[in-house]
Amino acid sequence: MIYIKYKTIPRETTMMQKKDLLILSNLRKDARMSLTNMSKATHIPISTIFDRLRMHEVGLIKKHTSLIDFEKLGFNTRANVCIKVDKSKREELREHLSKHQNVNSVFKINNGYDFLAEVVFHNIKDLEEFMENLEERFNVTQTQVYYLIEDIKREEFMADPLLMDLIN
């Protein structure tokens, strides 16, 4: 849990949280950074960094992963798809999207839609077949497809250790 600095929080707690934020920020910037290099960059002992990372892997850190350039693998079509489905098929569609090999991420959303899915396909034809299958199989009532042309900024929140003062 990240605490924002208030007068009622002891100074030691605030300082401990700043260390955690600094470690997490460096991890967001480069998850492959060695603990030695992170220690040099943050001036936090390696043992402290190790202990804090292990502690945060229990609840705060969800997953260590890599961002991939899908186009270099031949997946030239990426899109965000908003889907509205009949209530009786909602859970079945959720399960299908969660397990489908071309679905990169799935989110439950509001504003008239039920799900937002980031999908990755070799071409537009494959995406269109995927969408037709969803509409037929799950009684999808409404969809909206937004093609992703270019990543401008991705997974950068909390990646700059210099901005950590904004949180406190």
N, C-alpha and C positions, 0 to 999 in steps of 0.2 A: 504494500500500500504506500502510495506517495502522499506525503503530507505537505501542505502549503504552510509557510511560516506564519504563525500567529503568535501573539504575545504569551499565550498559555502553554506553548510547547517549549520544553527546556532547550537551552542552546545546544547541548550535546546531541539531542535527537535531531535538531535541524542540521547540524554538521554531518551526522551520520547519513541523513537522507541526501545531502548534497553529494557525498561520496558515492552513494548508490546511483544517483542520477548521472554522475560523471562516468561511472563504469558502464552504465546502460547506454549512454550516449556514444561512447567509444565502441561498444559492441554493435550498436546500430550502424555506425559509420563503417566498420570493418570487423565482421564477426570472426574472421580468421587471424586477427591481430594476436600476436603472442602475449601471454601475460606479462612477460618481461618488458615488451614494448609499451603495453598499456600502463604498466607501473611507471615507466619513464615519462610517459605523456601526462599522467594524472598525479604523479608524486604520491601514489598510494602503494603500500607494500604489496608484493605479489601474493603473499598468504592471505591478506585481507581481500584482495580481488577474487582469489580462488574461492574463499569462503562465501563471499557475497553472491558470486555467480551460482554456486551450488544451492544456496538458500533460495535464490530467485527462480531457479529452474523448476522448483516445486509448484509455483503458482503464477508468477509474473511472466516468465519467459515461456511462451507457448511452443515455439519451434525454431530450430536453427535451419535456415534454408538458403538457397541461392536464387538470385534473379537471373532468368535465362532470356536470351534474345531468340524468341521462337522463330523468327524469320530465317535465321541462319540454319535452322533445322528443317526448313521447308514448310513451316506453318505460317502462311502469308495472310490469313484471315483471323483477326481477333475482334471480338465484339462484346459489348455489355448488352444483355437481353433482359428486359423487364417482362415479367410473366404474371398474368392474373388467371387464376384457375378456380373452377367450381370447388366449393368448400369440401365436398365429399371426396375429391381427388387430391387435396392439398398435401396430405402426409405422404401419399404414394409418389407424387411428383417430387417432393422434397427428397425422398429416398433415392429416386432415379437420378436426380441431378447430382446428389452427393457421390454417387458411385460411377457416373458416366466419365469415361476416359478423356473426353474433350472439354470437360468443365473444369476450369482452373480454380474458381472460387464461387461460392454461393452465399447469398445474404438474404435474410428475411427483411422485407422493407414495408413501407406504408405508402400513402398517397395514391390509393387505388390499385396498386399491384401487390402481389404476394412475395415474389422472389426477384432478385437481381442475380444473374449468373454471368460471370466472365467466361467466355468460351473461346477455344482456340481450334482452328481447322486449317487444313491444307489450302482450301479454296472456298469461295462463296457458295458454290454448288453443294458442297458437303454441309455447310451451315444451313442452307435452305432445306435440305433433306432432314436435318436434325429438327428444325423448327416445324416442318410438316408432321413429322412423327410425334412431336410433343402435342400438337394441336389435335391430332386424331386420337392418340392413345389416352390423353389425360383431360379431354374436354376443356382445353385452354380457351378462355373467353376473350383474352386480349393480350397482345404482345407489342413490344416496342424494341427495335434493334438499333443500337448505336455502334457503328463500326469504329474501332480504335485505329487511328491512322499513325500516331506517333506518341511514344512515351516522352513527356516533357519533364515530369518529376515523378518519381516513384519511390516509395518507402524511404522517405527522408525525415519524417517527423522525429524529433529528438536525436538526430544524428550529428548535430553540431554542438560540441561541448561548450563553446563560447556562449551559446544561447541559454544555457541551463539557469542563469540568473533570472531569466524571465519567469521561470516556474515558481521561484521563491519570492 
